[in-house]
């Protein structure tokens, strides 16, 4: 059995309860919903991710392979990208290409790699290519949502601080 790197437990705080739900616009003047891309070749996993994040307010697109994902990444702006490592079967590392392309095209996106076949080497490569989080499946969707919300809010406030200069 391969070495599986687990997602760190994410703590919620009382402050999180006072903010808008995940996927909701960060500023009241913004009418744009957060766009999220799910890249997953397993139909059940893709459905679960799509349904969960759509129900929490995200505008979700889905792709089942690297080619479709790269086309979507070129056509639309995504704030969040969640990709499987092994798109198209065990041993495929197509998800690494998705991470690289997502980071190049969407520098401030929150990029998450999910895999059932994780290893320390795969995690190092994913992070080197630009993944913010590397998780072994199964993962609690609520934990992913909290992580994404923290990354998006951190980047939002960092951008706002830079504008004030």
N, C-alpha and C positions, 0 to 999 in steps of 0.2 A: 504494500500500500504506500502510495507516495506521501511525502511530507506535506501536511496541509497547514497553511498559515491561516489563522483565524482572524477575523475582524476584532479590533479591540472593543471592549464594551464601551458604549457611549452613554454618558450620564445626561439626563435631562435636568434642567434647573427650573425653578419657579419663574424665572425671567422669561423662559421660552413660552410659557403659557400666555403671556401678555402680548406676544407678537402675532401677526397674521399667520394663518395656516400655511404650511409649505406649499410652494407653487404660486401663492398669491403675489401680486405686485408688491415690491418693496417700498415704493413710495405711492402715496395716494394720488399723485398727479400722473402716475403711469397706469395706462390701461392695458399694458402688454403682459400677458401671462408667461410664465417661465416655460421655455421649450426644453423638452427632454427627449433624448433618443435612446431607445432600448435596442441593443444588437444581441440577439439570442436566437440560436437555431432550434432550441427545444421549445416546441409549441406551448407546452404547459407553463414553463418558466416565463416565456415571453408574455403569455396571456396574464399571468399573475402580476408581473411587473407593470405591464401596460394598464391593467385594471386598477391596481393600487394607486399608482401615481396619477392617473387620470381622475380618480375619485378624490384625491387630495388637492386638485386644482391645477395640475400641470397640463400643458398641451403636449401630448405624447405621440411620437412617431416610432415606428418599429421597422427593423430590418432583420433578415434571417441569415445574411452572409456578408462577407467583407465588401464585395463589389457594390451591393445595394447600400451598405452603410457609408462607404466613401462617396457615393453619388449624393446621398442625402446631406452629408457633411459639407459638400461643395455647394449645394443648392440652398441650404437654410442655415440660420444662426442658432446654435444650441448653447444653452447655459449649463446643461447637464448631459453627460453621455455615460451610459451604463452598458458595458460590453462583456460578453463571455470571452474567455481565452480561446477555447477550442471550438471555433465555428466550423461546422462541417465534419466534425468527428474528432475522436481522441487522437492526439498527436498533432493536430493542426494548431498553429499559433497565430491564426489570422487576426485574433483579437489584439495582438501587439501592434499590427499595422493600423487598426482602428484607433488605438490609443495615440500612436504617433501622429496620424493625420488629424485627429480631433485636436490635439495640443497645438499643432502648427496652424490650423485654421481658426481655432477658437481658444486663444491664449488664456482667457480667464474662466473657461468652463470648468466645472467640477467633473472630473473623469474618474469613473470607478470600474475596476475590472473584477468580475466574478468568475470563479472556476471551481469545478469539482476535483481538479487535478493540480492543486497548487504545490509549489515548492519555494524554497527560499530563493533559488536562482530565478524562477519566474517572477517572483515579487520584485527582486532587484531590477530585472529588466523592465517590468511594467512601470516601476517608479522612475527609472532612468528615461523612459520614453514619455513620461509625463502624467502617469496615473496618480491621483490624489489618494486613492484607497485601493487595496487589493484584498479581496475577501474570498474565503472558501465557502462554497455552498454547502448546506443551506444557510441563508442569512435572514435575519428578521427584517422585514421590509420597513418597519417603523424605525429601526436603528439606522437603516440607510437614509430614510427621510430626515432624521435628526441631523445626521452627518452632512447631508447636502444642504440643509437649511443653514447650518453653521458656516459652511464654506461660502455659500452665496452671500450671506450677511456680512461676513468678514471682508469679502471682496467689494461688496457694495459700499461699506463704510470706508475702506481704504481708498476707493475711487473718489468718494465724496470728500475725503480729507485732502486728496491731491488737487481737487478742483478749487479748494479754498485758498490755495497758495498764490 
